[in-house]
Amino acid sequence: MNSAKRAEIFRRLRRANPKPRSELEHNTPFELLVAVVLSAQATDKSVNIATRELFKKARTPAEILALEQSGLEQYIKSIGLYRTKAKNILETCRILIKEHGGEVPRTREALEALPGVGRKTANVILNVAFGQPTIAVDTHIFRVSNRTKIAPGTDPLEVEQRLLKFVPDEFKLHAHHWLILHGRYVCVARKPHCPACVIRDLCEYPQKTRDEDV
């Protein structure tokens, strides 16, 4: 795929959604951090249901720590792997208080040193909370990047590196959101909604669905 086509793809995605936002509900970088840790192998919808109640009770590292393991688990037990996630969140709170003055750090290295925070989670925090032009590659972005040929790769890191290389600078800040939302609602895994796709004529996927297929 050439650079002109990539630029037009993101131009259209921007036109359709000028100011994309994370679907994880949050009001602070810390709330976002908790929500992203909980979202591993879970839907944003299920996380939002849990955090709406959790954040009414506890919204800071100190308040989360005060809940202790059993108390935190009561709020997040509807989410997969909730015991492990509760343990990681509590340990993260201790580290934030001890090493970062209770604030979420703004560097990848410091974020990835937190329990339960990998490269993808760090990228989400850096992008959404702190406005850095990072691109977190989840299953949706991996699929869209490969299917459309925007930035094909064999693993998430390769796709991320190619996106950072190929996406024009003017689109990098919101590229993560445009691609994840496109993959979540249009370029879905089993039967992509190609007839409704705003980049259908630019996409290089050879097996596009027709109206009667969807």
N, C-alpha and C positions, 0 to 999 in steps of 0.2 A: 504494500500500500504506500502510495507516495504522500509527501508532506501536504500537498494542496488538498488531497482528499481527507486526510486526518483533520486539518484545520476546519474544513467545512462540516465535518461530523460534529466537532465540538461547538462550532458556531450554531448549528441547529439545536443541539442539546441545550445550549445556553438560551437560545431564543424560546424554547419550550419551557424552560425553568430557570429564569434569570438569577434567582437567589435560593439555591438549594440548601436544605438544612438536614442535619442528622435526624433520623426518626427516633433516636433514643432521647427520652425526655430528661432534661437536666437544666440547672440554673447556674452551676459553678463548675470549674475544671475538676474539682474533687467528685462531684456528683457524676460527671461524665466518666471519670476514671472507674468508679464503682460500677456504673451501668455497662461499660465496655467489658470489664472483667466478667460480669454476670452473663453477657451476651454470647460468650463462647459456647458453641453448640446449642444455642437457644435463639428464639426469635426476638426481635426488638419488641414486639407486642407483649410477649410474656414477661420480658424484663420491665417494661413500663408499668405493667399491672403490679408487679412486686415493688418497684421503687417508689411508686406513688405513695404507698403506705409507709415504706421504710423512711423516706425522706421527710415525712411528717414528724417522725420520731427522732431521727438522727441525720444530720446533714454535714457534720464535720468529722475529721478523724477521731477527735476525742469523744464525740457523742456515739460514734460507731463502736469504739472500744468499750464504752460503758455498757453496751448491750451484751458483751461477751459472746462466746461461741453459740450457746443455746439460744440466746435472745435474737441474735442476727439470723440464725437458721429459721426461726419462726416466720420471718418476713420473706425469705427467699426459697423456702422449701418446695415451692411449685416449679422451680427451675432445676434443670438437670445438673448433676454434680454439685449440688448446693453445699454439701459439707466441705468439700475441698475448696470451693469458691469462698465460703465464709472464712475458712482458715487463712486463705491468701489475703483476703480483704483486711482481716484483723492485723495480720503481720505487716501489710502495707501501711496501715494506719500508724503502727508503732514506728516504722521507719520514717514516715513523713513527719511525725512529731519530733523524733530524735534527730534526724539529719537535715530536714528541710523546713523547720519552723512551722510545720502543719500545712505547708503549701505543696501543690503538685509541681514537681520540677519541670523545667522547660527544655531539657536536653534528652536526646535519645538514650544516651548511656545511663543516665540516672533513672529514667523511666523503665528501661529494660532490666534494671537491677531490682525492681519491685517484684514480689511474688505474683505469679499469674499474668505478668505483663511481657508479651513477646513483641516481635517487630511490628506485627500488624496492629496490636493495641497501641503501641507507642506512636505509630503513624497517625492513628485516629486522634489521639490526644493532641499531638503536635499540630495537626491540621485544624481540627474543630475548635479546640480550646484556645490555641495560640496563633492561629492564622498562618502556619507554615505550609509551603506548597508540597507537602508529602502526599503519597498515594498508598493507602492501605489496601492490599490485594486480598480480598476474601473470595469465596467460591463464585459469587456473582461477577465480580470484576475479572477474575481469572477466565470464566466462561466467555464473557463479552469480548474481552481482549483477544482471545484465541478464535472465537467464532467469526467475528467481524474482520479479523486480521489487523486490527489497530496496533496491537503489540503482542504477537504470539510468543509463547514461551512454554517450557516444559514444567516449570514450577513457579510458585508465587514470587519468589525473589527475582527470577529472570523476567517475569512479566512486569514487576515493579520497576526494575532497572530500565526496561525498554520503554515503559510509559514515561518515565522521567526524561528519557532521551528524546522520545518522539513527540510528546504532547507539547504544543507551542506554549511558551511561557505565560501568555495572557489567559490561558485556560487551566493552568496547573493547580491553582488554589481550589477550584471547585470540581476538578476532574474526578476525584474520588467519589463525590456525591452523584454526579451525573451518571457515571458508569454503574455504580451500585444500584441506583434507582432504576436505571434502564434494564439491568439484569433482573431486578426483583419484580418488575411489573410488565415489561415488554419482552425482553430477550430471555424468557424463562427457559428452564432446563429442558423440559420434555417437548413442548410444542411452542416455539417462540411465536409471538403475535406479529409476524412480519407485515401483514396487511395494514396494521396500525402504526408501524414503525416510521419515525420521521427520518431515519437514515437508511431506509431500505435500499434505495438506489445506489448508495455508497458502500454498503456492507458487502464484503466479499464471501459471505457464507453461501455455498453452492446449493444448499437444500432448503431454500426459503419456503415457508408454508404459504398456502393460498387461503383465500377466504373460506373455502369449503373444508380445509384441513383443521381449522382452529375450532 
